[in-house]
């Protein structure tokens, strides 16, 4: 298949969780013989932190929509499917182009489904959607499963909706030798988000304050000056993807904190969760509906609902934590790699294409 994607970013992982996911899918799809073209608007904040370049001209950077529209139209002529994503700055223009000039499958992939639905419920604008919702697409893919799929159909009018969960590329995220300058008892990787801050303070900040003799590490972007740092918390402003494994493997325990909207909706594991598990790290996560569908609590992952739970997890022996990390890695390699999601994506597209062919033949 040839897939044309209009997305937020694949070239820079700075300040977004989309890029790493797309890189894993890109590698998996191209290794299976599929052709991928990813259209990304070239903006300064990603240009200054670009840490990936596609092979075989798969990445198409552009300055504005009018300048790239003819190229997009050309690429769509031979495409089997086109995917428009949440947070794509030209999502509506790309959708209109699909309606005007393309016979390929029209797909919307919401990598931020709980955020989208929260904005709609609060009657706030969603820049990647308009009054038409998802009615003009053949398929809506969702980063979240469970009730999110019903909402995409019932609220936004998607004719079909399916989950395409997060994943990890095990060639990038795998066990790595620890590095002394990353060493910590508990670490966290994530961009600052106000709706995640209460949980982060409960499970990280207060834990660090309660254990001044232990070392804690944060890697991420956009943290405000008034973030409640303490002397035993070490900060890495931008951690390149090729350093993630070393950072994660240098900690006794890795924290996973889910954004509030994702946690409320459930069935929405973050890409960071799979990355840590693929590295064989012991993961301590906040709890949310559906988490046990991905990892078994107590065996493959540890859960914390408050500061004391996190402190109890830190008190587990190194042997216990290593066993939990190894079990999580086994589960990840068996079910949650980018290759698994690439196969799921192609299977979903083929089913929609077959349904269209059947409808036309009737």
Buried (B, 14 or more C-beta within 10 A) or exposed (E): BBBBBBBBBBBBBBBBBBBBBBBBBBBBBBEEEBBBBBBBBBBEEBEEBBBBEBEEEBBBBBEEBEEBBEEBEEBBEEBBBBBBBBBBBBBBBBBBBBEEBBEBBBBBBBBBBBBBBBBBEEEEEBEBBEEEBBEBBBBBBBBBBBBBBEBBBEBBBBBBBBBBBBBBBBBBBBBBEBEEEBBBBBBBBBBBBEBBBEBBBBBBBBBBBEBEEBBBBBBBBEBEEEBEBEEBBBEBEBBBBEBBBBBBBBBBBBBBBBBBBBBBBBBBBBBBBBBBBBBBBBBBBBBBBBBBEBBBEEEBBBBBEEBEBBBEBBEBEEEEBBBBBBBBBEBBBEEBBBBBBBBBBBEBBBEBBEBEEEEEEE
